[in-house]
Amino acid sequence: MDFLSQVVPQAQHWFSNTVMVKGALSQSLVILASLLISFLAARFLIYPWVDAKLKEPGEEWKLGRLGWIMVRRLSLPVIMVFLLWIARGVAQHYDWAHGWFYIAKILLIAWILSRLIISLIMFQVKFTRSRTVAVLFTLVIWLVAMLEISNLLNPAISLLNNIALSFGEIRLSLLHLIEGGLLLMVFLLLGRGAHEAFSSWVKTIPHASPSSQVLFFKLFKVGFYTLAVIIILGGLGIDLSNLAWFSGAVGLGLGFGLQKVISNLVSGFIILADKSIKPGDVIQVGQTYGWINYLASRYISVVTRDAVEYLIPNEDFITGQVINWSYSNNLVRLKIPLGIAYGSDLELAMQLMLEAARAVPRVLSEPEPSCRLMGFGDSSINFQLRIWINDPPKGIHKVESEIFLEVWKKFQEHGIEIPFPQRVLYHKSVPELRVKNIPGEASL
């Protein structure tokens, strides 16, 4: 009843002093003139300029194109709000009636906000229940505009603030719940667009390595969601100082229960900071050989030559041994073991091995291939063919296979034998055994 006793007189006072005034007709004419001027300015100045920008190369980027489309859609109401703001200032200076100017300005602002929300929802194509969120935001915007126009916004806020529950020192009102819910939806709507915009901007930073770009993006995500949590808790009316003891207990529990998870998260930031691994690097972890697809918060995706994707925890890259074939550069030396039969021409065999290596396109001529005699084995004379390549992402075993094939062809042409394993068996004769039969003794 107290609320109604405040609302009814205020509504009557607003209707008589804002709507039913002598200057209503003149204000309406000024509003129509502002609409006409805004339309002409947008039609002949803003629209051609924006259309030219949209046709420029490079404007295919989704978020950038959305920005220009929003400028085109909102130029008319924004210009009109500016003109009405000037008209209201002039009317206040000369003490003329200006209530209709204020009403038109509030309605235009509500229209601008509604179109902004709808455009953002159109961009969030992967956001579930986007239509429901758009309708909800639009209803809230127009409801707030109506309450502001009728001078009922402050009484409504006071009413929502009085409906509250208390939990110790924390007071949670209906107003706080509404504000927190709206802020949560705002951050959900802005999240994907902000992430995409920041990611695209980071890629334009000169001399920024891929690992640095990923690090900047992850820091932005952590900062964005941290800010979101702080603002939402503030919207709920929760004093963060009251949660200090709770955050300490949660941190202690997380330290024990999520030790591995936190270790992988921290390891991920260390990897990004020291730039030891970056997307596109060719690495070998244990028996896993492949190139890095992307760096996640908890793991690193490694794709092998067989198109098998391994998700390796970040901690393994910090605590274990990792071979990065392309850490400082892509230049890699391969050592290929080869053997020939005893009795073969060693110098000719070494020459043929070098010719076979040079015949493979992926083998570099500088540094040039080399062949070394490594020793005399049980069945073969052992060599080591050393070659250099600069494209490890194309595979190590493939180039080895090509070299083995060339060596085989050249050995066949020149009579160089590749030995089989040899074993020498010595047979020792046993003396002939004779059995003597002694009379009078039982034979066995």
Buried (B, 14 or more C-beta within 10 A) or exposed (E): EEEEEBBEEBEEEBEEEBEEBEBBEBBEEBBEEBBEEBBEBBEEEBBEBBEEBBEEEEEEEEBBBBBBBBBBBBBBBBBBBBBBEEBBEEBEEEEBBBBBBBBBBBBBBBBBBBBBBBBBBEBBEEBEEBEEBBEBBBEBBBEBBBBBBBBBBEBBBEBBBEEBEEEEEBBBBBBBBBBBBBBBBBBBBBBBBBBBBBBEEBEEEEEEEBBBBBBBBBEBBEEBEEEBEEBBBBBBBBEEEEEEEEEEEEEEEEEEEEEEBEBBBEBBBBBBEEEBBBBEBBBBBEEEBBBBBEBBEBBBBBBEBEEEEBEBBBBBBBEEEBEBBBBEEBBBEBEBEBBBBEEBEEEBBBBBBBEBBBBBEBBBEEEEBBBEEBEEEEBBBBBBBBBBBEBBEEBBEEBBEBBBEBBEEBBEEEEBBBBEEEEEEEEEEEEEEEEEEEEEEEEE
